[in-house]
Amino acid sequence: MIVHKTQLSILSTRALLTRRRGLATRLGEVEQVLAGSLVEQTRRCGKPDCRCADGEPHGPYVYLSPRPQGRGRLRYVPADLVAAVRARLRRGEQVQAVLAEISAINLELLARRDLN
């Protein structure tokens, strides 16, 4: 749950530190994190006598578009790993949200000249 920066300014320093500590404990197992998104694509094989030549492409296949590597780096995800990759992507989003809130708290503490 991301708190708006104006809501942080009304909290006491002690409350901010307690909140930050609680958020840090929510990070937990960060080994299960992936950043990026899944993309489904169909493909044409190029064989003239294949069904895909008549407009019925192969697939859909699932690919991971990782961040921060950027565009053009799609990686094929086998069907049996799609659920695990989705779970790790969700975990990555959760970690990013927690880190954003911790950063906002630290910014508020800096404004108060009280980085503990």
C-alpha positions in Angstrom: 0.0 0.0 0.0 1.7 3.2 -1.2 1.1 6.2 1.0 1.0 9.6 -0.6 3.9 11.9 0.5 1.5 14.4 2.2 0.2 11.6 4.4 3.8 10.8 5.4 4.4 14.4 6.5 1.7 14.1 9.2 3.3 11.0 10.8 5.7 11.3 13.6 9.3 10.4 13.1 8.8 7.4 15.3 5.8 6.3 13.2 7.8 6.7 10.0 10.6 4.5 11.4 8.2 1.9 12.5 6.4 1.9 9.1 9.8 1.7 7.3 10.9 -1.3 9.4 7.6 -3.1 8.7 7.9 -2.5 5.0 11.5 -3.8 5.0 10.3 -7.0 6.6 7.7 -7.4 3.8 10.6 -7.6 1.3 11.3 -11.2 2.5 12.6 -13.6 -0.2 13.9 -11.3 -2.9 15.5 -14.2 -4.8 12.0 -14.8 -6.4 11.9 -11.5 -8.2 11.7 -10.8 -11.9 11.3 -7.4 -13.6 9.7 -7.2 -16.9 6.5 -8.3 -18.6 5.1 -11.3 -20.5 4.3 -11.0 -24.2 2.3 -13.6 -26.3 3.2 -13.8 -30.0 2.3 -16.0 -32.9 5.0 -17.0 -35.5 5.2 -17.9 -39.1 7.8 -20.6 -40.0 8.3 -19.5 -43.6 7.7 -22.9 -45.1 5.5 -22.4 -48.2 3.3 -25.5 -47.7 2.7 -24.9 -43.9 -0.7 -23.9 -42.5 0.9 -20.6 -41.3 1.5 -19.6 -44.9 -2.4 -19.5 -45.3 -2.8 -17.2 -42.4 -3.0 -19.6 -39.4 0.3 -18.9 -37.5 1.9 -21.1 -34.9 1.5 -20.3 -31.3 0.8 -18.3 -29.3 4.2 -18.5 -27.6 5.0 -16.7 -24.4 8.1 -14.5 -24.2 9.6 -12.4 -21.3 10.5 -8.9 -22.1 13.0 -8.2 -19.2 13.8 -4.9 -17.7 16.2 -3.0 -17.5 17.8 -4.6 -20.6 15.3 -2.9 -22.8 13.6 -3.7 -26.0 14.7 -6.3 -28.5 15.6 -8.9 -25.8 12.6 -11.2 -25.7 13.3 -14.5 -24.1 11.2 -17.6 -24.8 9.3 -19.0 -21.8 8.4 -22.7 -22.1 4.7 -23.4 -21.4 5.5 -25.3 -18.2 7.3 -22.3 -16.7 4.8 -19.5 -17.5 3.0 -19.7 -14.2 6.3 -19.5 -12.3 7.5 -16.6 -14.3 4.1 -14.8 -13.7 4.5 -15.3 -10.0 8.0 -13.9 -10.0 6.9 -10.9 -12.1 4.1 -10.2 -9.5 6.7 -10.5 -6.7 8.9 -8.1 -8.6 6.0 -5.6 -8.7 5.4 -6.0 -5.0 9.0 -5.4 -4.2 9.1 -2.3 -6.3 6.1 -0.9 -4.6 7.6 -1.6 -1.1 10.9 0.0 -2.2 9.1 3.1 -3.5 7.3 3.5 -0.2 10.5 3.1 1.8 12.2 5.6 -0.4 9.3 8.1 0.2 9.7 7.6 3.9 13.4 8.2 3.7 12.8 11.3 1.7 10.5 12.6 4.4 13.0 11.8 7.1 15.7 13.6 5.0 13.4 16.7 4.9 13.2 16.5 8.7 17.0 16.2 8.8 16.6 12.9 10.7 17.9 10.0 8.7 18.0 7.1 11.1 
